Amino acid sequence: MADSYRYRCGECGHRTAWGSESRGAAAIEAHYDRRHPEIVPGGVVEFRRGSSCGGSGCLVVLAVLVVLLVLASRS
């Protein structure tokens, strides 16, 4: 999973969806053009670091390891 960015409007609390930095910047600029045309875009940028283990893959690996440990402890 890649790194993600989300932008929050400094005027009304609107926030963009998680996505690329350029897509978020374009979305917040479009929001300001629509809702706050007289104000320079501002607000907060949130950053979410990507994971090396996407989705439920980590859970599957952990479950397999637990099963292997239980089987190993019985022998």
C-alpha positions as CSV (number, residue, x, y, z in Angstrom):
1,M,0.0,0.0,0.0
2,A,1.4,3.4,-1.0
3,D,1.7,6.4,1.2
4,S,-1.5,8.4,1.4
5,Y,-2.5,12.1,1.9
6,R,-5.7,13.7,3.0
7,Y,-6.3,17.4,3.0
8,R,-8.6,19.3,5.4
9,C,-10.2,22.7,4.6
10,G,-9.2,25.4,7.1
11,E,-12.5,27.1,6.7
12,C,-15.3,24.5,7.0
13,G,-13.7,21.2,8.0
14,H,-14.2,19.6,4.6
15,R,-11.7,16.8,3.9
16,T,-10.6,15.0,0.8
17,A,-10.4,11.2,0.4
18,W,-7.1,9.5,1.1
19,G,-4.9,9.4,-2.0
20,S,-1.8,10.7,-3.7
21,E,-0.4,14.0,-2.7
22,S,-1.1,15.6,-6.1
23,R,-4.7,14.3,-6.2
24,G,-5.4,15.6,-2.7
25,A,-3.9,19.0,-3.5
26,A,-6.1,19.3,-6.7
27,A,-9.2,18.3,-4.8
28,I,-8.7,20.8,-2.0
29,E,-8.0,23.6,-4.6
30,A,-11.2,22.7,-6.4
31,H,-13.1,22.8,-3.1
32,Y,-11.7,26.2,-2.3
33,D,-12.6,27.5,-5.8
34,R,-16.2,26.2,-5.3
35,R,-16.9,27.1,-1.6
36,H,-14.4,29.8,-0.7
37,P,-13.4,31.6,-3.9
38,E,-12.1,34.7,-2.1
39,I,-9.7,32.8,0.3
40,V,-6.3,31.4,-0.4
41,P,-6.3,27.6,0.1
42,G,-5.1,26.5,3.5
43,G,-5.8,23.9,6.2
44,V,-4.1,20.8,7.2
45,V,-2.5,17.9,5.3
46,E,-2.6,14.5,7.0
47,F,-0.1,11.8,6.1
48,R,-0.6,8.0,6.4
49,R,2.4,5.9,5.8
50,G,1.9,2.8,3.5
51,S,2.1,-0.7,4.9
52,S,4.4,-3.4,3.6
53,C,1.8,-5.9,4.4
54,G,-1.4,-4.9,2.6
55,G,-4.9,-5.8,3.5
56,S,-5.5,-8.9,5.6
57,G,-2.2,-10.6,4.5
58,C,-0.5,-9.9,7.8
59,L,-3.4,-11.6,9.7
60,V,-3.1,-14.7,7.5
61,V,0.7,-14.9,8.1
62,L,0.2,-14.5,11.9
63,A,-2.6,-17.2,11.9
64,V,-0.3,-19.6,10.1
65,L,2.5,-18.9,12.5
66,V,0.2,-19.5,15.5
67,V,-1.0,-22.8,14.1
68,L,2.6,-23.9,13.4
69,L,3.6,-23.0,17.0
70,V,0.7,-24.9,18.4
71,L,1.5,-28.0,16.3
72,A,5.2,-27.7,17.3
73,S,4.4,-27.5,21.0
74,R,2.3,-30.7,20.9
75,S,5.1,-32.9,19.5
